[in-house]
């Protein structure tokens, strides 16, 4: 016996019999398992069969190892993420007063009429690069059968409208202190010329219905149709009266009426509302108290996205006011100066020979209102000694342009930059179109 091993107890006969019984049961179960494995199992007579229409598979089915057919096995479907909303970005360009003095018309004179295209050509790239270009035609068109006239009672050659259309302007504001210089006939002649050239117009009208509904423009961008409404009005008519019996023929500034029109335009589907106002004081850089009050009241209304000013004939500041449609501010250009005129320091004040191209950046996100996200500027100037040709400062400061030396261009540019202020930044390159030209809604 090994060291430390305990002695075995004697075997009990009953225990031995129990062990034999257990061994027999184990062998029997093992045999049954073998039968099942080789398919020898059959259900008892009272047991449901897997082949008798039962929906519960029997042991043979459960034990099947036949691989699934990949062609018929449904594949898991990944959750789909909706595409992001479309976003469109575009620009609106506006310029100062088109003031057709007699010397300006003389520079455009050609055999049998007038051609203003050479005078305007220097800013072609800027106008044509904008998605929507809005000018301000301050002087009415001389009625058919009458001669053009200059200051103080203007009547411009019809060809100025042709040149504006050919350059790429989409429409103009028409309400100014000179709107009725040639009476109601001048209003009719101006609107007829605008219609003939396919230009939009706002601020004067030939019917009450036309006056009531603002000019509309639509842009197609990123699968969206973007609707822009334009409203215009003037502070007065130089002591003249609105044509008798036609109170709707010229829009005069009434803030409540402007806001009501803007709100109605939004209800009618406008994504953006732009307002042009002929207001302020001539030759004054600082906005007047009336300008400041009117602009802030319009901003507070939350109905207008952008306010463009004219009349001072000299550039005025650009600023972002509290308020606006989304409560994050509204941009105002108090005065864009002159675009085309015969003014400079010899008649008026230094700075009247220049003006601003205002470039507003707009973003429209699908399902949301459009928003003016920024306003920038580029200065332009008229070469009076060079047949009133227009030039932008960009690209001409080092070399000069026309009869203007580089030193003169730099001096004019510095003056404009000082007048505009530092809230809006200068844009150095012309914008580039983001899509097809706008559709101009026909009025009346």
C-alpha angles and dihedrals in degrees: 000000000000117000114275093005115142118235115258115247118239116268118258114222093218093054090049091054091049091052092053090052092052091050091053091052092050092052091049094052091047090054092050090052090052091052092051092048093055094044095254094126117110125183119250117259093261095042118101115251123231088223096052097082096277114152090212111083117232126231093274091056092046091052094049113122097190107142118240118255106249090207092062099034109103113239120226112259115230115227112260122235114213113240116257116262117269116260123203125191123191143153137241117204125197133177140195133264121324095210109176105204118182093257089054090054089047090056089053095047116125133164108298097004144337136313115192095172096095090052093054099036096096092074098041092114093055097047095044092046094060122090091219121017120193122186131186115232102194098177123065122233117259109254116251112278094026130098123248115259138193138205129017098016107027129205111165126204112264090236091077088072091049091052093049091052093047092050091057108261112149098202146334140225109240106185112107142132086273098050094110098036088117096033126240089319088064091053091050092047092050094049092045090054092048091050093047090054094046094245126145118236137191137179101048129056145185096214140028091245091053091051093049097055117061123229112269133206127185129204125195109217133157092346092309131112107220117200121205123190122203123202126182138182141162134224094233149320106258091265095310122121132242107260111279114264092008106087089157094059096090128028113228120192113275111155094202091052093046092051091047091052091047092051092047090050090055091049087051091056107273112154093193134022121205122188126198117197128188099209146120132063126306117254094004118124098193113074114249123243089256091053092050093047096046094046093050093047089053091047091049091054091069089216101101129065102190136016121202121192133204141169106068090091088216129079115268131191126288116220143170111233128202114262125036130150095299097032091249097105142280124244119229130187100199093198134356095198120219126333099183123004145117094248129120138127092299091070106015130357135317108272098043088097089066139057145169138264104210114206115195118194113215130190125195119189117195110262094014134086119267116257136202101231100179144358124212136171145215121195124231131189139194122236098215093181090049098061093277096292116172123230134180117226091231109095094008105071095090099039104029122224134248108333091338115105123221089253092054092047091051092049092050092046093051090051093051093047090052092049095050094051128213103284093088119046128228117253112218101191131049116255121254122227114257095202145335122334117275124266111243113217112230112233133210 
